Amino acid sequence: ACGSAVSGSGFVVSPERVLTNAHVVAGVDEPTVRVRPGDGTLPATVVYFDPETDVAVLAVPGLTAPALVLDLRVAESGDPAVVAGFPLSGPFAAEAARIRTVVTAHGDDIYGRAGVDREVYILRALVQPGNSGGPLLSPEGRVYGMVFGADEEAESTGYALTAAASLPAD
């Protein structure tokens, strides 16, 4: 809509590169990245966009934040985790989570086209608008995956792509 802003979360995966969900940047003409509250924004360019896996990569010249480390092993049911991001366009928040299970989810892409399979964590966690694109972290700070949504009927159920499913295709 005219004059509206979209916000979401993301995380640094390599020098000057931020991983986020494709639905966070879909239709955004001039994406920007803010590292810390009170800091200005840095202009970004979408360099990878996959509406099926819901993954996007932003190039952010001048970004000096360190990269997080991906944990490519699949977390187990019951493992503790942390949902990190900027829920409700607010300040950074880190919320306790627990891995319920990992499944191959059959569903739609970000535009509602059917026929997409993704490796997904089902979480016991409060996931809110704005958490999309943020990391799902292990207690040690490694990235288990990327948060992308919440169950509309069960407040304590969220979803994240596994780290392996979050990687851009070659």
Buried (B, 14 or more C-beta within 10 A) or exposed (E): EEEEEBBBBBBBBEEBBBBBBBBBBBEBEEBBBEBEEEEEEBEBEBEBBBBBBBBBBBBBEEBEBEBBEBBEEBBEEEBEBBBBBBBEEEEEBEBEBBBBEBEEBEEEBBEEEEEBEBBBBBBBBBBBBBBBBBBBBBEEEBBBBBBBBBEEEEEBBBBBBBBEBBBBEE
